[in-house]
Amino acid sequence: MATKLMGEAFEPGDPRRNATLLYFRRSTDEPITPENTNQPYGESPVSTAMGAYFNKKAYTDPTLRRKYSRMGFWVNIRLIRYPDVLLMAAEAANEKGLTGEAAGYLEPASLCCVTPFATNAA
């Protein structure tokens, strides 16, 4: 949960605020306003949570939530980068003594980490 202080740390008009914080109303009696409406999906959820905001790192499309979760409720979404999946597979194969298979997972994982700015200077 993000605090009120964190919400106030952003300068007015800073686009990172809407990308970071998930706004909510305390009750259905509280009116929906631009200040408590989340972008890009236009939701204004209700929560009795103690904090001022939720963290928006896993804000998902409400249409997909309704389709793939129990009645569209917010769920604890786990996002794992593909290179991390490859590294977990390599670790599991290595623990089973399958070092050749483990090595096969490492090369694609290392390629995922190469950026256009990386160089192979000798």
Backbone hydrogen bonds in HBPLUS format (Angstrom, degrees):
<---DONOR---> <-ACCEPTOR-->    atom                        ^
c    i                          cat <-CA-CA->   ^        H-A-AA   ^      H-
h    n   atom  resd res      DA  || num        DHA   H-A  angle D-A-AA Bond
n    s   type  num  typ     dist DA aas  dist angle  dist       angle   num
A0002-ALA N   A0053-TYR O   2.97 MM  51  4.98 153.4  2.04 126.3 133.0     1
A0052-ALA N   A0002-ALA O   3.16 MM  50  6.08 142.5  2.31 154.1 164.5     2
A0053-TYR N   A0002-ALA O   3.19 MM  51  4.98 152.5  2.27 143.3 139.7     3
A0007-GLY N   A0003-THR O   3.22 MM   4  6.61 156.9  2.27 145.2 150.7     4
A0008-GLU N   A0004-LYS O   2.95 MM   4  6.25 146.1  2.07 148.1 157.9     5
A0009-ALA N   A0006-MET O   3.08 MM   3  5.08 148.1  2.19  99.4 109.2     6
A0014-ASP N   A0011-GLU O   3.06 MM   3  5.53 156.7  2.12 141.8 140.0     7
A0017-ARG N   A0014-ASP O   3.17 MM   3  5.90 156.7  2.23 119.1 124.5     8
A0020-THR N   A0016-ARG O   2.94 MM   4  5.94 122.4  2.27 139.5 152.3     9
A0020-THR N   A0017-ARG O   3.18 MM   3  5.19 143.9  2.32  97.7 108.1    10
A0021-LEU N   A0017-ARG O   2.93 MM   4  5.94 171.0  1.94 161.7 162.9    11
A0056-LYS N   A0020-THR O   2.89 MM  36  5.17 157.2  1.95 149.5 144.3    12
A0022-LEU N   A0054-PHE O   2.81 MM  32  4.83 160.8  1.85 147.1 145.5    13
A0054-PHE N   A0022-LEU O   3.00 MM  32  4.83 171.5  2.00 142.1 144.8    14
A0025-ARG N   A0045-PRO O   2.76 MM  20  6.15 165.3  1.78 160.8 164.0    15
A0047-SER N   A0025-ARG O   2.88 MM  22  6.22 159.0  1.92 170.9 176.0    16
A0030-GLU N   A0027-SER O   3.19 MM   3  5.52 148.9  2.29 104.9 113.0    17
A0036-ASN N   A0033-THR O   3.15 MM   3  5.46 144.5  2.28 106.1 115.3    18
A0038-ASN N   A0043-GLU O   2.71 MM   5  5.29 167.5  1.72 160.6 161.9    19
A0042-GLY N   A0038-ASN O   2.73 MM   4  5.16 128.9  1.99 151.7 165.0    20
A0064-LEU N   A0061-ASP O   3.05 MM   3  5.40 120.6  2.41 106.8 120.4    21
A0065-ARG N   A0061-ASP O   3.00 MM   4  6.35 155.4  2.06 151.8 159.8    22
A0066-ARG N   A0062-PRO O   2.93 MM   4  6.11 162.4  1.96 149.1 152.6    23
A0067-LYS N   A0063-THR O   3.12 MM   4  6.29 146.8  2.24 136.8 146.1    24
A0068-TYR N   A0064-LEU O   2.83 MM   4  5.94 161.1  1.87 156.3 160.0    25
A0069-SER N   A0065-ARG O   2.85 MM   4  5.33 135.3  2.05 146.5 149.8    26
A0073-PHE N   A0070-ARG O   3.25 MM   3  6.01 171.6  2.25 122.6 125.0    27
A0084-ASP N   A0081-ARG O   3.01 MM   3  5.35 125.9  2.31 106.7 120.4    28
A0085-VAL N   A0081-ARG O   3.19 MM   4  6.63 146.5  2.31 146.5 156.4    29
A0085-VAL N   A0082-TYR O   3.01 MM   3  5.02 119.2  2.39  98.2 113.7    30
A0086-LEU N   A0082-TYR O   2.99 MM   4  6.36 159.1  2.03 157.5 163.0    31
A0087-LEU N   A0083-PRO O   2.95 MM   4  6.22 153.1  2.03 143.4 150.8    32
A0088-MET N   A0084-ASP O   2.92 MM   4  6.17 150.3  2.01 144.1 151.9    33
A0089-ALA N   A0085-VAL O   2.95 MM   4  6.23 154.0  2.02 148.6 155.9    34
A0090-ALA N   A0086-LEU O   2.90 MM   4  6.16 154.9  1.96 147.7 154.8    35
A0091-GLU N   A0087-LEU O   2.95 MM   4  6.13 156.3  2.00 144.2 150.4    36
A0092-ALA N   A0088-MET O   2.94 MM   4  6.16 159.5  1.99 147.4 152.7    37
A0093-ALA N   A0089-ALA O   2.92 MM   4  6.12 165.0  1.94 151.4 155.5    38
A0094-ASN N   A0090-ALA O   2.91 MM   4  6.04 159.6  1.95 148.0 154.0    39
A0095-GLU N   A0091-GLU O   2.94 MM   4  6.15 155.8  2.00 147.5 153.9    40
A0096-LYS N   A0092-ALA O   3.13 MM   4  6.37 137.0  2.32 140.5 151.6    41
A0096-LYS N   A0093-ALA O   3.14 MM   3  5.12 129.4  2.41  94.3 107.8    42
A0098-LEU N   A0093-ALA O   2.84 MM   5  5.05 154.5  1.91 157.9 149.2    43
A0097-GLY N   A0094-ASN O   2.93 MM   3  4.98 157.8  1.98 105.7 111.7    44
A0102-ALA N   A0098-LEU O   2.91 MM   4  6.19 158.8  1.95 153.3 160.5    45
A0103-ALA N   A0099-THR O   2.90 MM   4  6.08 157.6  1.95 147.2 152.2    46
A0104-GLY N   A0100-GLY O   3.14 MM   4  6.39 144.1  2.27 139.2 148.7    47
A0104-GLY N   A0101-GLU O   3.09 MM   3  5.07 121.2  2.45  93.4 108.5    48
A0105-TYR N   A0102-ALA O   3.10 MM   3  5.42 140.6  2.26 104.3 114.7    49
A0106-LEU N   A0103-ALA O   3.09 MM   3  5.17 134.2  2.31  97.8 110.5    50
A0109-ALA N   A0105-TYR O   3.39 MM   4  6.45 151.4  2.48 137.9 146.0    51
A0110-SER N   A0106-LEU O   2.92 MM   4  6.16 151.7  2.00 151.7 158.9    52
A0111-LEU N   A0107-GLU O   3.00 MM   4  6.28 147.8  2.11 150.2 159.6    53
A0112-CYS N   A0108-PRO O   3.11 MM   4  6.34 140.5  2.28 142.5 151.5    54
A0113-CYS N   A0110-SER O   3.21 MM   3  5.36 144.8  2.34  99.0 108.9    55
A0114-VAL N   A0111-LEU O   3.26 MM   3  5.40 163.4  2.29 105.2 110.2    56
A0118-ALA N   A0115-THR O   3.00 MM   3  5.29 159.7  2.04 112.1 118.5    57
